[in-house]
Amino acid sequence: MPVPPSQVVLRVDSTTARAYNDASQADRDRAESAFALSLRGKREAAEELIRYMDEVGRAAQSRGLTPEILDEMLSKDPPSDENAET
């Protein structure tokens, strides 16, 4: 079942507004669809990243990583590589 469209207002520069207003209805429909897919894709990607990070956190905890151990690891300076080029 299709979701009924909702209206949003976006601020764009005058050139973009003019191009949108001068476009055919088919082109405006395509632009709106592309915009919706772009935002939806970003939200879904962010949600997937959060799920992955939660999974990694659970795995680390099950292997014995505690907040205290993590804090200690993060507070240490990384080892210096004396052979690294500068």
C-alpha positions in Angstrom: 0.0 0.0 0.0 1.6 3.3 -1.0 2.3 5.9 1.6 0.5 9.2 0.9 2.9 12.0 0.2 3.7 14.7 2.7 4.8 18.2 1.9 8.1 19.6 3.2 9.6 23.0 2.6 13.3 23.3 1.7 15.4 26.4 1.4 17.5 26.4 -1.7 19.4 29.1 -3.7 17.5 31.1 -6.2 19.1 29.3 -9.2 18.0 25.9 -7.9 14.5 27.2 -7.1 14.2 28.7 -10.6 15.4 25.4 -12.2 12.8 23.4 -10.2 10.0 25.8 -10.9 10.8 25.8 -14.7 11.1 22.0 -14.9 8.4 19.9 -16.3 6.1 18.0 -13.8 7.8 14.8 -14.8 11.3 16.2 -14.0 10.0 17.6 -10.7 8.5 14.2 -9.8 11.9 12.6 -10.6 13.8 15.2 -8.5 11.4 14.6 -5.6 11.8 10.8 -5.8 15.6 11.1 -6.0 15.6 13.3 -3.0 13.4 11.0 -1.0 15.6 8.0 -1.9 18.7 9.8 -1.0 17.4 10.7 2.5 15.9 7.3 3.1 19.2 5.7 2.1 21.2 7.8 4.5 18.8 7.0 7.3 18.9 3.3 6.6 22.8 3.3 6.3 23.0 5.1 9.7 20.6 2.5 11.3 22.7 -0.3 9.8 25.9 1.2 11.2 24.3 1.5 14.7 23.2 -2.1 14.5 26.7 -3.2 13.5 28.3 -1.2 16.2 25.9 -2.7 18.8 26.8 -6.2 17.5 30.6 -5.4 17.8 30.1 -4.1 21.3 28.2 -7.2 22.4 30.9 -9.4 20.9 33.6 -7.5 22.7 31.8 -7.7 26.0 31.3 -11.4 25.6 35.0 -11.7 25.1 35.7 -9.8 28.4 36.0 -6.2 27.3 34.7 -3.9 30.1 34.2 -0.2 30.0 37.3 0.2 32.4 39.5 -1.9 30.0 38.3 0.1 27.1 39.0 3.5 28.9 42.5 2.3 29.7 43.1 1.2 26.1 41.9 4.5 24.8 43.9 6.6 27.2 47.2 5.1 26.2 49.3 6.9 23.6 49.7 4.8 20.4 53.1 3.2 20.0 55.5 5.2 18.0 57.0 3.7 14.9 60.6 4.8 14.9 61.0 3.5 11.3 58.1 5.5 10.0 58.8 8.1 7.4 57.8 11.7 8.2 
